[in-house]
Amino acid sequence: QWQFVESGGGLVQPGGSLRPSCAASGFTVDNYAIGWFRQAPGKGHEGVSCISARVDTAYYSDSVKGRFTISRDAAKNTVYLQMNSLKPEDTAVYYCADVPSDYYCSRNTVPAFGSWGPGTQVTVSS
């Protein structure tokens, strides 16, 4: 069964760091473009970052560029999102998902899902 499990969120102060993980089962993450998305209270899903299939080409939304870094560990079949210099506006539930193509990956396009998994909560507050 194809499955993503997000973990590693939490509560941090502004300027702090977190490194959520996206562990995949049922497929190999190296073969797919994998994206991180988030949903802030009262808002729709937003594309945050994406890493292309097979090659380590990374894309970021303007709001997180320079602060976040996406990476992939093939041995652990896991994608990470290193988040530094966190701001209160980064507060959201963070999700990972496969992206249909590298074209959509480069644009951080939000997939059209019937439903999302539970994600992991990131709260940035003093």
N, CA and C atoms as an extended XYZ file, in Angstrom:
378
Properties=species:S:1:pos:R:3:atomname:S:1:resname:S:1:resid:I:1 pbc="F F F"
N         0.847       -1.184        0.000 N   GLN     1
C         0.000        0.000        0.000 CA  GLN     1
C         0.892        1.246        0.000 C   GLN     1
N         0.631        2.152       -0.924 N   TRP     2
C         1.348        3.407       -1.035 CA  TRP     2
C         0.961        4.310        0.144 C   TRP     2
N         1.953        4.856        0.849 N   GLN     3
C         1.665        5.623        2.047 CA  GLN     3
C         2.778        6.621        2.338 C   GLN     3
N         2.389        7.804        2.814 N   PHE     4
C         3.303        8.797        3.349 CA  PHE     4
C         3.005        8.975        4.828 C   PHE     4
N         4.058        9.109        5.627 N   VAL     5
C         3.917        9.397        7.044 CA  VAL     5
C         4.778       10.605        7.370 C   VAL     5
N         4.126       11.714        7.713 N   GLU     6
C         4.829       12.930        8.095 CA  GLU     6
C         5.080       12.938        9.597 C   GLU     6
N         6.221       13.459        9.989 N   SER     7
C         6.552       13.596       11.399 CA  SER     7
C         7.580       14.716       11.559 C   SER     7
N         7.845       15.107       12.798 N   GLY     8
C         8.903       16.057       13.076 CA  GLY     8
C         8.463       17.496       13.233 C   GLY     8
N         7.164       17.754       13.192 N   GLY     9
C         6.690       19.090       13.481 CA  GLY     9
C         6.781       19.377       14.966 C   GLY     9
N         6.306       20.551       15.349 N   GLY    10
C         6.344       20.913       16.752 CA  GLY    10
C         6.166       22.397       16.957 C   GLY    10
N         6.417       22.827       18.179 N   LEU    11
C         6.309       24.226       18.576 CA  LEU    11
C         7.705       24.813       18.739 C   LEU    11
N         7.974       25.906       18.031 N   VAL    12
C         9.269       26.576       18.119 CA  VAL    12
C         9.062       28.081       18.195 C   VAL    12
N        10.066       28.775       18.708 N   GLN    13
C        10.047       30.229       18.743 CA  GLN    13
C        10.477       30.805       17.398 C   GLN    13
N        10.067       32.028       17.089 N   PRO    14
C        10.552       32.654       15.854 CA  PRO    14
C        12.073       32.629       15.772 C   PRO    14
N        12.580       32.316       14.589 N   GLY    15
C        14.010       32.168       14.394 CA  GLY    15
C        14.529       30.769       14.614 C   GLY    15
N        13.701       29.888       15.133 N   GLY    16
C        14.102       28.523       15.387 CA  GLY    16
C        14.058       27.659       14.149 C   GLY    16
N        14.352       26.366       14.346 N   SER    17
C        14.442       25.419       13.240 CA  SER    17
C        13.685       24.136       13.546 C   SER    17
N        13.186       23.505       12.491 N   LEU    18
C        12.590       22.182       12.548 CA  LEU    18
C        12.977       21.431       11.281 C   LEU    18
N        12.889       20.111       11.350 N   ARG    19
C        13.203       19.290       10.177 CA  ARG    19
C        12.177       18.175       10.040 C   ARG    19
N        10.983       18.496        9.531 N   PRO    20
C         9.992       17.439        9.319 CA  PRO    20
C        10.469       16.391        8.332 C   PRO    20
N         9.978       15.172        8.531 N   SER    21
C        10.310       14.042        7.678 CA  SER    21
C         9.069       13.531        6.968 C   SER    21
N         9.269       13.004        5.787 N   CYS    22
C         8.218       12.363        5.006 CA  CYS    22
C         8.711       10.979        4.637 C   CYS    22
N         8.274        9.984        5.388 N   ALA    23
C         8.668        8.607        5.143 CA  ALA    23
C         7.659        7.935        4.221 C   ALA    23
N         8.148        7.314        3.167 N   ALA    24
C         7.286        6.688        2.178 CA  ALA    24
C         7.385        5.170        2.259 C   ALA    24
N         6.293        4.515        1.973 N   SER    25
C         6.267        3.068        1.862 CA  SER    25
C         5.428        2.678        0.654 C   SER    25
N         5.766        1.553        0.060 N   GLY    26
C         5.042        1.085       -1.110 CA  GLY    26
C         5.609        1.555       -2.434 C   GLY    26
N         6.556        2.461       -2.412 N   PHE    27
C         7.227        2.932       -3.621 CA  PHE    27
C         8.561        3.544       -3.229 C   PHE    27
N         9.397        3.827       -4.208 N   THR    28
C        10.718        4.395       -3.986 CA  THR    28
C        10.690        5.882       -4.297 C   THR    28
N        11.051        6.699       -3.326 N   VAL    29
C        10.906        8.147       -3.495 CA  VAL    29
C        11.825        8.697       -4.577 C   VAL    29
N        12.935        8.026       -4.859 N   ASP    30
C        13.840        8.497       -5.903 CA  ASP    30
C        13.183        8.525       -7.282 C   ASP    30
N        12.144        7.735       -7.476 N   ASN    31
C        11.505        7.628       -8.782 CA  ASN    31
C        10.396        8.649       -9.008 C   ASN    31
N        10.134        9.497       -8.036 N   TYR    32
C         9.017       10.428       -8.115 CA  TYR    32
C         9.428       11.807       -7.643 C   TYR    32
N         8.771       12.814       -8.210 N   ALA    33
C         8.866       14.156       -7.654 CA  ALA    33
C         8.034       14.208       -6.377 C   ALA    33
N         8.621       14.714       -5.314 N   ILE    34
C         7.964       14.772       -4.011 CA  ILE    34
C         7.899       16.220       -3.559 C   ILE    34
N         6.724       16.643       -3.143 N   GLY    35
C         6.540       18.012       -2.701 CA  GLY    35
C         6.096       18.111       -1.261 C   GLY    35
N         6.422       19.247       -0.660 N   TRP    36
C         5.903       19.628        0.644 CA  TRP    36
C         4.874       20.737        0.435 C   TRP    36
N         3.775       20.627        1.150 N   PHE    37
C         2.674       21.578        1.066 CA  PHE    37
C         2.249       21.938        2.484 C   PHE    37
N         1.563       23.044        2.621 N   ARG    38
C         1.096       23.426        3.943 CA  ARG    38
C        -0.262       24.094        3.851 C   ARG    38
N        -0.971       24.032        4.969 N   GLN    39
C        -2.273       24.669        5.065 CA  GLN    39
C        -2.336       25.439        6.379 C   GLN    39
N        -2.372       26.746        6.265 N   ALA    40
C        -2.518       27.605        7.429 CA  ALA    40
C        -3.991       27.695        7.807 C   ALA    40
N        -4.280       28.071        9.053 N   PRO    41
C        -5.681       28.172        9.478 CA  PRO    41
C        -6.488       29.087        8.568 C   PRO    41
N        -7.626       28.593        8.096 N   GLY    42
C        -8.513       29.376        7.260 CA  GLY    42
C        -8.085       29.531        5.815 C   GLY    42
N        -7.023       28.844        5.402 N   LYS    43
C        -6.520       28.977        4.044 CA  LYS    43
C        -6.452       27.622        3.348 C   LYS    43
N        -6.309       27.661        2.036 N   GLY    44
C        -6.135       26.450        1.260 CA  GLY    44
C        -4.696       25.958        1.292 C   GLY    44
N        -4.479       24.838        0.642 N   HIS    45
C        -3.136       24.278        0.587 CA  HIS    45
C        -2.218       25.135       -0.285 C   HIS    45
N        -0.976       25.264        0.149 N   GLU    46
C         0.028       26.062       -0.532 CA  GLU    46
C         1.249       25.196       -0.816 C   GLU    46
N         1.762       25.265       -2.030 N   GLY    47
C         2.999       24.581       -2.342 CA  GLY    47
C         4.184       25.282       -1.704 C   GLY    47
N         5.018       24.526       -1.012 N   VAL    48
C         6.164       25.074       -0.289 CA  VAL    48
C         7.472       24.753       -0.993 C   VAL    48
N         7.660       23.486       -1.326 N   SER    49
C         8.909       23.039       -1.926 CA  SER    49
C         8.676       21.731       -2.656 C   SER    49
N         9.562       21.413       -3.599 N   CYS    50
C         9.455       20.170       -4.344 CA  CYS    50
C        10.841       19.758       -4.811 C   CYS    50
N        11.082       18.449       -4.823 N   ILE    51
C        12.329       17.906       -5.339 CA  ILE    51
C        11.987       16.992       -6.508 C   ILE    51
N        12.695       17.153       -7.618 N   SER    52
C        12.349       16.468       -8.851 CA  SER    52
C        12.678       14.988       -8.789 C   SER    52
N        12.080       14.230       -9.697 N   ALA    53
C        12.319       12.794       -9.769 CA  ALA    53
C        13.750       12.501      -10.182 C   ALA    53
N        14.393       11.602       -9.474 N   ARG    54
C        15.713       11.041       -9.761 CA  ARG    54
C        16.886       11.993       -9.573 C   ARG    54
N        16.748       13.212      -10.002 N   VAL    55
C        17.808       14.195       -9.812 CA  VAL    55
C        17.417       15.159       -8.702 C   VAL    55
N        18.409       15.724       -8.042 N   ASP    56
C        18.169       16.568       -6.874 CA  ASP    56
C        18.010       18.028       -7.267 C   ASP    56
N        17.035       18.289       -8.126 N   THR    57
C        16.666       19.662       -8.447 CA  THR    57
C        15.562       20.096       -7.503 C   THR    57
N        15.798       21.154       -6.769 N   ALA    58
C        14.870       21.614       -5.743 CA  ALA    58
C        14.217       22.924       -6.138 C   ALA    58
N        12.966       23.081       -5.749 N   TYR    59
C        12.191       24.283       -6.025 CA  TYR    59
C        11.544       24.755       -4.736 C   TYR    59
N        11.406       26.076       -4.611 N   TYR    60
C        10.863       26.667       -3.395 CA  TYR    60
C         9.920       27.806       -3.739 C   TYR    60
N         8.910       27.969       -2.911 N   SER    61
C         8.067       29.142       -3.038 CA  SER    61
C         8.847       30.374       -2.600 C   SER    61
N         8.430       31.525       -3.076 N   ASP    62
C         9.137       32.758       -2.742 CA  ASP    62
C         9.158       33.016       -1.237 C   ASP    62
N         8.122       32.604       -0.544 N   SER    63
C         8.021       32.896        0.875 CA  SER    63
C         9.021       32.119        1.728 C   SER    63
N         9.542       31.000        1.232 N   VAL    64
C        10.461       30.187        2.023 CA  VAL    64
C        11.855       30.104        1.422 C   VAL    64
N        12.055       30.605        0.234 N   LYS    65
C        13.348       30.521       -0.436 CA  LYS    65
C        14.433       31.184        0.413 C   LYS    65
N        15.535       30.482        0.572 N   GLY    66
C        16.627       30.965        1.389 CA  GLY    66
C        16.552       30.532        2.832 C   GLY    66
N        15.412       30.011        3.260 N   ARG    67
C        15.228       29.556        4.635 CA  ARG    67
C        15.004       28.052        4.738 C   ARG    67
N        14.360       27.457        3.743 N   PHE    68
C        14.040       26.029        3.755 CA  PHE    68
C        14.919       25.294        2.752 C   PHE    68
N        15.197       24.018        3.058 N   THR    69
C        15.956       23.163        2.158 CA  THR    69
C        15.313       21.783        2.111 C   THR    69
N        14.943       21.340        0.922 N   ILE    70
C        14.377       20.006        0.751 CA  ILE    70
C        15.496       19.040        0.369 C   ILE    70
N        15.405       17.808        0.858 N   SER    71
C        16.411       16.805        0.543 CA  SER    71
C        15.783       15.419        0.561 C   SER    71
N        16.511       14.468       -0.003 N   ARG    72
C        16.016       13.092       -0.107 CA  ARG    72
C        17.107       12.132        0.356 C   ARG    72
N        16.722       11.148        1.145 N   ASP    73
C        17.618       10.103        1.602 CA  ASP    73
C        17.101        8.789        1.037 C   ASP    73
N        17.718        8.309       -0.029 N   ALA    74
C        17.237        7.105       -0.694 CA  ALA    74
C        17.318        5.886        0.215 C   ALA    74
N        18.355        5.803        1.043 N   ALA    75
C        18.533        4.653        1.920 CA  ALA    75
C        17.382        4.517        2.906 C   ALA    75
N        16.835        5.634        3.344 N   LYS    76
C        15.722        5.632        4.282 CA  LYS    76
C        14.376        5.825        3.605 C   LYS    76
N        14.382        6.005        2.279 N   ASN    77
C        13.159        6.237        1.518 CA  ASN    77
C        12.357        7.388        2.128 C   ASN    77
N        13.056        8.478        2.409 N   THR    78
C        12.484        9.591        3.151 CA  THR    78
C        12.887       10.916        2.518 C   THR    78
N        11.967       11.862        2.527 N   VAL    79
C        12.221       13.237        2.102 CA  VAL    79
C        12.114       14.140        3.327 C   VAL    79
N        13.029       15.091        3.434 N   TYR    80
C        13.085       15.990        4.572 CA  TYR    80
C        12.844       17.429        4.129 C   TYR    80
N        12.437       18.242        5.072 N   LEU    81
C        12.328       19.673        4.845 CA  LEU    81
C        12.997       20.388        6.012 C   LEU    81
N        14.226       20.829        5.808 N   GLN    82
C        14.937       21.600        6.819 CA  GLN    82
C        14.396       23.021        6.803 C   GLN    82
N        13.847       23.456        7.922 N   MET    83
C        13.231       24.770        8.029 CA  MET    83
C        14.014       25.594        9.043 C   MET    83
N        14.651       26.645        8.574 N   ASN    84
C        15.424       27.543        9.417 CA  ASN    84
C        14.777       28.925        9.433 C   ASN    84
N        15.164       29.717       10.410 N   SER    85
C        14.672       31.093       10.531 CA  SER    85
C        13.152       31.152       10.442 C   SER    85
N        12.505       30.298       11.198 N   LEU    86
C        11.056       30.176       11.115 CA  LEU    86
C        10.361       31.450       11.582 C   LEU    86
N         9.257       31.745       10.915 N   LYS    87
C         8.455       32.926       11.188 CA  LYS    87
C         7.052       32.507       11.613 C   LYS    87
N         6.345       33.362       12.340 N   PRO    88
C         4.972       33.018       12.716 CA  PRO    88
C         4.088       32.665       11.524 C   PRO    88
N         4.294       33.294       10.383 N   GLU    89
C         3.487       32.997        9.205 CA  GLU    89
C         3.776       31.628        8.604 C   GLU    89
N         4.795       30.931        9.099 N   ASP    90
C         5.044       29.553        8.688 CA  ASP    90
C         4.156       28.563        9.423 C   ASP    90
N         3.413       29.030       10.407 N   THR    91
C         2.532       28.160       11.171 CA  THR    91
C         1.484       27.532       10.259 C   THR    91
N         1.436       26.203       10.241 N   ALA    92
C         0.532       25.479        9.353 CA  ALA    92
C         0.678       23.990        9.621 C   ALA    92
N        -0.221       23.219        9.038 N   VAL    93
C        -0.042       21.780        8.958 CA  VAL    93
C         0.715       21.490        7.669 C   VAL    93
N         1.786       20.733        7.774 N   TYR    94
C         2.646       20.436        6.632 CA  TYR    94
C         2.401       19.018        6.140 C   TYR    94
N         2.251       18.880        4.826 N   TYR    95
C         1.975       17.608        4.181 CA  TYR    95
C         3.016       17.338        3.100 C   TYR    95
N         3.239       16.080        2.819 N   CYS    96
C         4.030       15.700        1.661 CA  CYS    96
C         3.179       14.858        0.723 C   CYS    96
N         3.555       14.854       -0.549 N   ALA    97
C         2.822       14.096       -1.550 CA  ALA    97
C         3.667       13.963       -2.809 C   ALA    97
N         3.382       12.931       -3.587 N   ASP    98
C         4.013       12.822       -4.899 CA  ASP    98
C         3.387       13.835       -5.850 C   ASP    98
N         4.172       14.309       -6.778 N   VAL    99
C         3.751       15.319       -7.734 CA  VAL    99
C         3.743       14.685       -9.123 C   VAL    99
N         2.698       14.924       -9.924 N   PRO   100
C         2.536       14.180      -11.188 CA  PRO   100
C         3.676       14.322      -12.184 C   PRO   100
N         4.355       15.452      -12.206 N   SER   101
C         5.411       15.659      -13.183 CA  SER   101
C         6.408       16.677      -12.661 C   SER   101
N         7.586       16.686      -13.245 N   ASP   102
C         8.588       17.680      -12.868 CA  ASP   102
C         8.151       19.085      -13.278 C   ASP   102
N         7.321       19.182      -14.298 N   TYR   103
C         6.774       20.482      -14.685 CA  TYR   103
C         5.983       21.086      -13.532 C   TYR   103
N         5.087       20.293      -12.947 N   TYR   104
C         4.308       20.785      -11.820 CA  TYR   104
C         5.175       20.944      -10.577 C   TYR   104
N         6.170       20.105      -10.432 N   CYS   105
C         7.104       20.232       -9.317 CA  CYS   105
C         7.791       21.596       -9.335 C   CYS   105
N         8.235       22.015      -10.507 N   SER   106
C         8.951       23.285      -10.622 CA  SER   106
C         8.085       24.479      -10.268 C   SER   106
N         6.789       24.316      -10.333 N   ARG   107
C         5.844       25.397      -10.040 CA  ARG   107
C         5.157       25.228       -8.693 C   ARG   107
N         5.545       24.222       -7.933 N   ASN   108
C         4.933       23.931       -6.633 CA  ASN   108
C         3.413       23.846       -6.732 C   ASN   108
N         2.939       23.225       -7.795 N   THR   109
C         1.508       23.069       -8.006 CA  THR   109
C         0.912       22.121       -6.977 C   THR   109
N        -0.185       22.538       -6.371 N   VAL   110
C        -0.866       21.722       -5.375 CA  VAL   110
C        -1.648       20.617       -6.077 C   VAL   110
N        -1.403       19.347       -5.748 N   PRO   111
C        -2.165       18.266       -6.371 CA  PRO   111
C        -3.640       18.326       -6.021 C   PRO   111
N        -4.459       17.824       -6.925 N   ALA   112
C        -5.900       17.772       -6.708 CA  ALA   112
C        -6.249       16.436       -6.072 C   ALA   112
N        -6.206       16.380       -4.757 N   PHE   113
C        -6.532       15.168       -4.013 CA  PHE   113
C        -7.977       15.198       -3.541 C   PHE   113
N        -8.532       14.008       -3.405 N   GLY   114
C        -9.817       13.916       -2.750 CA  GLY   114
C        -9.710       14.175       -1.265 C   GLY   114
N        -8.567       13.800       -0.691 N   SER   115
C        -8.311       14.032        0.723 CA  SER   115
C        -6.811       14.034        0.968 C   SER   115
N        -6.404       14.626        2.084 N   TRP   116
C        -5.020       14.665        2.515 CA  TRP   116
C        -4.839       13.820        3.771 C   TRP   116
N        -3.603       13.404        3.984 N   GLY   117
C        -3.288       12.709        5.218 CA  GLY   117
C        -3.269       13.668        6.394 C   GLY   117
N        -2.902       13.172        7.572 N   PRO   118
C        -2.930       14.029        8.772 CA  PRO   118
C        -1.868       15.126        8.789 C   PRO   118
N        -0.758       14.934        8.092 N   GLY   119
C         0.306       15.923        8.098 CA  GLY   119
C         0.970       16.027        9.456 C   GLY   119
N         1.795       17.061        9.615 N   THR   120
C         2.438       17.334       10.891 CA  THR   120
C         2.325       18.826       11.186 C   THR   120
N         1.944       19.144       12.405 N   GLN   121
C         1.689       20.526       12.795 CA  GLN   121
C         2.993       21.248       13.108 C   GLN   121
N         3.162       22.421       12.511 N   VAL   122
C         4.270       23.317       12.820 CA  VAL   122
C         3.687       24.611       13.366 C   VAL   122
N         4.086       24.970       14.566 N   THR   123
C         3.622       26.196       15.197 CA  THR   123
C         4.824       27.043       15.580 C   THR   123
N         4.848       28.280       15.104 N   VAL   124
C         5.939       29.211       15.385 CA  VAL   124
C         5.358       30.355       16.199 C   VAL   124
N         5.743       30.429       17.449 N   SER   125
C         5.171       31.417       18.358 CA  SER   125
C         6.121       31.682       19.507 C   SER   125
N         6.107       32.918       19.992 N   SER   126
C         6.885       33.280       21.162 CA  SER   126
C         6.085       33.120       22.440 C   SER   126
